C-alpha cells in the first residue's frame, strides 16, 4: 500500500511537470512559434491564447506583435546640389511574418541592424535626387513616401513590414547654413522689392483714378455753377428791366445811391461844379 501511494505520487508529480512543461500562453500583444531542434514547427505563428508543445524537445520563441520604433543614428547625406545635411530619422515597423522573421533575422537586434542598413541606404538614394531647398521645404512628404515604399518592398522578404519612415530633424553644417540663409534672404528681398513695386504701381493707378474723378467732379460743379449764375443774372436783369419800365426815376435814384456809396470813400477827392448831373440827388 505504501509503495502504491509513493508510485501514485510520483506519477502525479511527473504528470504535473509534463502538463506545465507542455502548456504555455501567448499574450495579446505577442505572437509565438514552436521550435524543435532549431527549426520552426508548423507553417504559421501562434496567436494569443493557451497552446501546448512537447516538453524538453520543443521550446517557444515569443515575438512582439505591436508596432515598434527604430530610431536611427543621425547621418550626413549629400543632396543633388552637393550640399551636406545631417539627417535624423525614425522608422515605424512590425513583425508581419514571425516564421520568416525567425528564419531570416532571428532577433529584434538583427531586425534593427537590417532596418539600419536598408532604410539608411534608401534615404541616401532618395535625398540624393533633390536639392537642399527641396528637401527642407515642399518635397519632404514626397521623399518620405518614396523611402517608405522602397524600404517596405526590400524588408518584406525578412518578415518585416515598414509602416512609415520619417525625418525627425535636419541640421545643416555651418557653411551650408550660411549659404542657405543667404539665398533665403536674397529671395525674400526680391519678393519684397516686387511687392513694393506692385504697391507703388497700384498707388499710382489709384491716385490717377482719384485725380480723374476729382477733375470730372470739379468740371461738373463749375458747369452747374455757371448755369446757376447765368440763370441768376438773367433773372436779375429781368427784375431790373421790369423795375426800370415801371419807374425810371426810382431806378435812376437807386443807381445814383450805389454810385455815391462806391465813390465817396475815405480820402476820396472830386472836382465837380455845382451844376454837375452827378450831384443831382445831393443838392
Order of alpha helices (4+ residues) and beta strands (2+ residues): alpha-beta-beta-beta-beta-beta-beta-beta-beta-alpha-alpha-alpha-alpha-beta-alpha-alpha
